[in-house]
């Protein structure tokens, strides 16, 4: 695990050196805190956010420093260097425990009622959409393609501007979006077979680079 972290740290230092960007500017461009960038550069990933957020960091760094984030994501995840990448599933809190025989009937009825109340909320509740990247709304992009990613909880299908998006088994999803110059409005909608519908709006402002002196391609929060 340490070798993978050190290899990534060395690679990241080389990319920063090649692009000529400093940590402060990289933090401003990517929206990643300076302390988290310093942790990556020192090979210390233990105090970084959990796997979904770390993946978003890699995506943004790849866009700015011009490298493919996927090989590093797979390598670090498989090595166990990323917090929460292989977290075990939580124990079932609704497993029925042994109860005295005298209270068996009442307890059984109570369990049935609680179960159906839980299922009622799960079936009829609204989907929950979490947007991981981009991190700002509106967001600013200097490149014409960005990776939109997030997670879906308690939902069956997901759409971006009417186009259905594939959802992974763990609820995560991502979509590469082609931008037009100016304001790009994205409507992200989650639906389920029974229950509500949830929609969020995300705006990305695509501003092409006008000079060749820009240190790197950037994707950061719009202020």
N, C-alpha and C positions, 0 to 999 in steps of 0.2 A: 504494500500500500504506500509506503514512504517513497519508494522509487518512482511510482506513478506520479505522486504529488510533486516531487522534485523535478521530474522530467517536464511536467506541465509548467511549473514555475520557470524553469530555464527557457522553455519555448516561448512563454508569454513575455519574458524579459527581452528576448531576441526580437519578437514582433514589435514591441514598444520601441526598441532601439531603432529598428529599421524604418518605422514610420515617423520617428522624430517627435512623438507626442509625449508629454509628461503626464504623471499620474493625475494631477488636478484637472487637466483638460480632458483626460480620458474619463474621469469621473463625471464631469459635466456633460460630456457627449453621450455617455452610456446610461447615466442615471444610477450607477453603482457607487455605493459609498466608498470613500477613500480607504477606510479601514478594511473593507472586504477586498478591495484591490490589493492592498498591502499583504493581506493574508494569503491571497493566491500567489503573489510574487515571492513570498517567503516559503511557499510549499506547505502552509498551515491551513488546511481546509476544515478543521474541526469546528471552528466558530462561525462558519458561513451558514446562511439559511439552508433549509432542507432542499431535497432533490429538485422539485418543480421550479423553485426560484433559481437554484444554481444553473439549471438548464437554460432559463431565460437569460442569465448573465452570459453564458457561453454564446448564445445566439447573438446578443448585442456586441460582444467582443469580437466575434467572428466577422460581423458586418463592418465594424470599425477598423479592425486590424487585418482584414482580408485573409481569413483562414476558415477552413471547414470545421465547424464545431462538432459534427457528429462523431468522428473517430475519438476525439478527446472525451466526449460525453460517455460513449460506450466503454472506453478504457477505464475512466475514473469510477463510473458506476459499478462495473464488474469487479474492480479492485476493492470496493468497500470504502473508498476514500470519501464518498459523499454521504452526508447525514440523511438517513431516512430512505436511501435507495432500495434497501432490502428489509425494510421494517416489517416485523411479523404482524399478522392481522390481530386486531383486538379480540379479547375473549368475549364470548356471547354473554351479555349482562342479563339475558332473559331466561337462562337455564333454570328450570325449576329445582329447588332444593327439597330435601326430605322434610316432611312436616308431620306433626303428630296426627295420629289417626282421627282423634276427636274433632280436628279442624279440617279434615281432608276435603269435605264437600265445599265449605266456604272458601278455602284457599283455591281449589280448582276453579270455582266460578270467578273468583277475583282475577286469576291468571288469564282466563278466557277473555274477560272484559278488558284487561290491560292490553292483551295481544291485539284485539280488534281495534282498540283506540289507537294503538301504535300503527297498525296497518292502515287505518282510515287516514291518518295524517300523511303517511308515506304515499298512498295511492292518490289522494285528492290534493295534496300540497303542491305548491308551485316549484318548478325546477329552479336550481341555483346555478348561476353562471359566474365563474371566477376568471377574470382576465389577467394573465400573467405578463404577457408581452404584446403590445407596448405597455409601459408602466404609467404613461401619462395620458390625459384626455383634455384637450387635443394634444397630439404628439407631433413632433417635427422629424422629417426624414430627408436626408440628402441623397438617398438612393431610391430608385423607382420600384424596388421590390422589398417587401418586409414580411417577416414571419409573424403571423398573428397566432398566439397560443394561449391556452387556458385549461380550465377543467369544468366539468359538468357534474352536478350532483342532483339526484332525484329527477332525472330527465331521460327521455328516450331518443329524441332526435335533435340535431343542432343545425342551424342554417346561418350563413353569412350572406346578406343581400339576396336571400331566396335560394341560394345554392346549398344543398345538403352537405355537411361535413362529416367525415368519418370520426368516430369516437373510439378511443382505445378502451380495453377492458377495465383499466383503472380510472376511467372517466376523463383522462386528458385528451386534448385535441390540438391540432395545429394546421395552419393553412397559409401558404405563400400567396400574398396578394400583390397584384400589379397596380401601381399607383399612377394617377394622372397628375400633371402639374397643378398645384393649388390644393384646395380642400377636398379630401376624399372622405365621404361619410359611409360608415359600415354599420349596418343593423344586424346585430347578433341575436338570434331568436332560438329559444329552447322550448320544445314541446314534449308532452307525454300523452300516452293513450287515454288515460283518465286523469282529469285534474287540470291545473292551470297552464298558462303560457307565460314565459318571461322573455323580455326583450331589453337589450341595452344598446346604446348608441356609442360608437367610437369614431372620433375624427382624427385623421392623419393628414398633416399638411406636407405635401411633397414640394421641396424647394431645391431644384437642381443646383449643383455647384457651378459657379460662374467663372472661377479661376482655377488654374492648375496648381495653385500653391496650397490648397487645403491639405492638411496633414493626413487625413484619412477619411473614409466614408463614415458617416455618423448617423446614429438613430437614437434620439434622446427626447426627453420630455420637453414639451413646448411651454415656455413661460410667457 
